[in-house]
Amino acid sequence: MENLNEKYSIAIVPSNEIVSLIKSYKDLLASNIGSYKSRNAMAHITIKEIFANEKELELTIKQLQRCCNSFQPFSVRCTHFNSYPSNKTIFIEPDSDSKKSLIEVMKKIQKTTTIKSNHIGSDPHISIGRGIQKFDEALAILNFPLDINLIVDSITIRKFNPEIKQYEIYKTIPFLSLPNQEPQQMSLF
């Protein structure tokens, strides 16, 4: 019998130091307003969420490895919090140059992986909380400047654990800075 599909997330996960720093912001918020959605989620930037069986996941990992072979590590700078008022979400936003670099990598990964996605990230950010009931109060608490610099040198496949209702790191795929091996369109003239 074929394995049932499991839920995975392809994401950029910062270093443990940055993950801890962002957790401290979530803790600060929770100590002032109480619990909220995404409170316990590890800091990450979502690229794509998928459902896959073992065979599909294996193919996806190979596609990701091939794609990441030619990626060069790059720096991302985040200087402020931002929000989506329509769904009461607060997040850490990369600066405009960092956002361009992230979008380029995200699009290439989304295009390279052939498995169907139930969610594709299009606006790179690190969520602090979603559906925050005390939204205005939360915005006031997190009204301070940031200067977070992270190095993006890999992507991570995270597997959803239904018991804790959180994603856990399943596999990390490093950027290898190798020459691009993709076939190039040749011109006849």
C-alpha positions as CSV (number, residue, x, y, z in Angstrom):
1,M,0.0,0.0,0.0
2,E,1.3,3.4,-1.0
3,N,2.2,5.9,1.8
4,L,-0.4,8.6,2.5
5,N,0.5,12.1,1.7
6,E,2.1,14.1,4.5
7,K,2.3,17.9,4.8
8,Y,5.6,19.6,4.2
9,S,6.9,23.2,3.9
10,I,9.8,24.3,1.8
11,A,11.2,27.3,3.6
12,I,14.2,29.5,4.4
13,V,15.1,29.0,8.1
14,P,17.5,31.4,9.7
15,S,20.4,30.5,12.0
16,N,19.6,29.3,15.5
17,E,20.7,32.7,16.8
18,I,18.2,34.5,14.6
19,V,15.5,31.9,15.4
20,S,16.1,32.6,19.2
21,L,16.0,36.4,18.7
22,I,12.7,36.2,16.8
23,K,11.3,33.8,19.5
24,S,12.2,36.5,22.1
25,Y,10.0,39.0,20.1
26,K,7.1,36.5,20.1
27,D,7.7,35.9,23.9
28,L,7.6,39.7,24.5
29,L,4.3,39.9,22.6
30,A,2.7,36.9,24.3
31,S,3.7,38.2,27.8
32,N,1.7,41.4,27.0
33,I,-1.3,40.2,25.0
34,G,-1.6,36.5,25.6
35,S,-1.5,33.6,23.1
36,Y,-2.0,34.0,19.4
37,K,-1.6,32.0,16.2
38,S,1.9,31.3,15.0
39,R,3.2,32.0,18.5
40,N,5.1,28.7,18.6
41,A,6.1,28.5,15.0
42,M,9.9,28.5,14.4
43,A,11.1,31.6,12.4
44,H,11.0,31.0,8.7
45,I,10.2,32.4,5.3
46,T,7.7,30.2,3.4
47,I,8.6,29.3,-0.2
48,K,6.0,26.6,-0.8
49,E,3.8,24.1,1.1
50,I,3.1,20.7,-0.3
51,F,1.4,17.4,0.4
52,A,3.6,14.5,-0.7
53,N,4.0,10.8,-0.3
54,E,7.5,9.2,0.1
55,K,8.2,8.9,-3.6
56,E,7.0,12.5,-4.4
57,L,9.1,13.8,-1.6
58,E,12.2,12.0,-2.8
59,L,11.7,13.5,-6.3
60,T,11.1,17.0,-4.8
61,I,14.4,16.7,-2.7
62,K,16.3,15.8,-5.9
63,Q,14.8,18.8,-7.7
64,L,15.7,21.1,-4.8
65,Q,19.2,19.8,-4.6
66,R,19.7,20.3,-8.3
67,C,18.3,23.9,-8.0
68,C,20.3,24.8,-4.9
69,N,23.6,23.5,-6.4
70,S,24.1,26.8,-8.3
71,F,22.7,29.2,-5.7
72,Q,25.2,31.5,-3.9
73,P,24.6,32.4,-0.3
74,F,23.4,35.9,0.2
75,S,22.6,38.3,3.0
76,V,19.2,39.5,4.0
77,R,18.6,42.6,6.2
78,C,15.4,43.2,8.1
79,T,14.9,46.7,9.6
80,H,11.2,46.8,10.7
81,F,8.0,45.1,11.5
82,N,5.1,45.3,9.2
83,S,1.5,44.0,9.1
84,Y,-1.4,42.7,7.0
85,P,-4.3,44.4,8.8
86,S,-6.9,42.4,6.9
87,N,-6.0,39.2,8.7
88,K,-4.3,40.8,11.7
89,T,-0.9,39.4,10.9
90,I,2.4,41.0,12.1
91,F,5.7,40.1,10.5
92,I,9.3,41.1,10.1
93,E,9.9,42.5,6.6
94,P,13.2,42.3,4.7
95,D,14.4,45.6,3.1
96,S,13.7,46.1,-0.6
97,D,17.1,44.8,-1.9
98,S,16.8,41.7,0.3
99,K,13.2,41.1,-0.8
100,K,14.3,41.1,-4.5
101,S,17.0,38.5,-3.8
102,L,14.5,36.4,-1.9
103,I,11.8,36.6,-4.5
104,E,14.3,35.5,-7.2
105,V,15.3,32.4,-5.2
106,M,11.7,31.6,-4.2
107,K,10.4,31.8,-7.8
108,K,13.2,29.6,-9.1
109,I,12.5,27.0,-6.4
110,Q,8.7,27.2,-7.0
111,K,9.3,26.7,-10.8
112,T,11.8,23.9,-10.3
113,T,9.7,21.8,-8.0
114,T,7.0,20.1,-10.0
115,I,4.8,18.9,-7.1
116,K,1.6,20.8,-6.8
117,S,1.4,23.3,-4.0
118,N,-1.4,24.2,-1.7
119,H,0.4,27.5,-0.8
120,I,3.1,29.5,-2.6
121,G,4.9,32.3,-0.8
122,S,5.0,35.5,-2.8
123,D,5.8,38.2,-0.3
124,P,8.9,37.1,1.7
125,H,8.6,37.8,5.5
126,I,9.0,36.2,8.9
127,S,5.7,35.9,10.7
128,I,5.4,37.0,14.3
129,G,1.7,36.3,14.6
130,R,-1.5,35.8,12.7
131,G,-5.1,36.5,13.6
132,I,-4.0,38.6,16.6
133,Q,-7.1,39.7,18.5
134,K,-5.3,42.6,20.3
135,F,-3.8,43.8,16.9
136,D,-3.4,47.5,17.7
137,E,-1.9,46.8,21.1
138,A,0.5,44.3,19.5
139,L,1.6,46.8,16.8
140,A,2.3,49.3,19.6
141,I,4.4,46.8,21.6
142,L,6.5,45.9,18.5
143,N,7.0,49.5,17.5
144,F,10.8,49.5,17.6
145,P,13.5,49.4,14.9
146,L,15.2,46.2,13.9
147,D,18.6,45.5,12.5
148,I,18.6,41.8,11.7
149,N,21.1,40.4,9.3
150,L,20.8,36.8,8.2
151,I,22.7,34.7,5.7
152,V,20.6,32.6,3.4
153,D,22.8,29.6,2.5
154,S,20.3,26.8,2.4
155,I,16.6,25.9,2.2
156,T,14.8,23.6,4.6
157,I,12.1,21.0,4.1
158,R,9.9,21.0,7.2
159,K,7.5,18.2,8.0
160,F,4.2,18.9,9.8
161,N,3.9,17.2,13.1
162,P,0.1,16.8,13.9
163,E,0.8,16.0,17.6
164,I,2.3,19.4,18.3
165,K,0.7,21.2,15.4
166,Q,4.0,22.6,14.2
167,Y,6.5,22.0,11.5
168,E,9.8,20.3,12.4
169,I,13.0,20.4,10.3
170,Y,13.1,17.3,8.1
171,K,16.0,18.1,5.7
172,T,18.3,21.1,4.9
173,I,19.7,21.5,1.4
174,P,22.7,23.8,1.2
175,F,23.6,26.3,-1.5
176,L,26.7,25.0,-3.2
177,S,27.7,27.9,-5.5
178,L,28.4,25.6,-8.4
179,P,28.3,26.7,-12.0
180,N,24.7,26.6,-13.4
181,Q,24.2,23.2,-15.1
182,E,20.8,24.1,-16.6
183,P,20.6,23.8,-20.4
184,Q,20.7,27.2,-22.1
185,Q,18.7,28.2,-25.1
186,M,21.1,28.3,-28.1
187,S,20.8,30.9,-30.8
188,L,21.1,29.9,-34.4
189,F,22.4,33.3,-35.5
